[in-house]
């Protein structure tokens, strides 16, 4: 049990160290600089890659849903994102609700 606490403390220190470094450097990096633009592009590409992997090659319980349902929920979430003036919370919420509803009612549609 003490090993788990040590692991938890080390993980927290690692996480807070990077956050602290981010706070220290945030005032020195211009949001219009090429470095910041590159970091933004890498972050967006990682998120896009993860989303595509989840849609195309899901694991666990998500793998039991139909590809068409996952694609529809993603498209609906994207539409809501733009309709709701780039509200990520609304987009993710509606997409998740849509996928849940599609999977819930799937046995009844034959």
Secondary structure, DSSP 4 states (H G I P E B T S, - for coil): -HHHHHHHHHHHHHHHHHHHHHHHHHTTS-TTSHHHHHHHHHHHHHHHHHHHHHHHS--GGGGGS-HHHHHHHHHHHHHHHHHTTS-HHHHHHHHHHHHHHHHHHHHHH-
